[in-house]
Amino acid sequence: MAEPAKKVAQQTEDRLEDLAETVRKKFDKVTEGTYRDRIIAGRFAEDGDRSRPEPDHKQD
């Protein structure tokens, strides 16, 4: 790859990494104190683990 193309590719990669970090921060800010925190606190698991359905048959 020619040097100018490598430079453009590196700049693009850096900009995408910055964008991804910005999106992560904004997402965390929007979800903070809501659904994310309830999951971390375990409030959905109070009555046992209901995330997996009971099997319809017994295994031998």
Residue pairs with C-beta under 8 A, 6 or more apart in sequence:
1 9
28 36
38 44
45 51
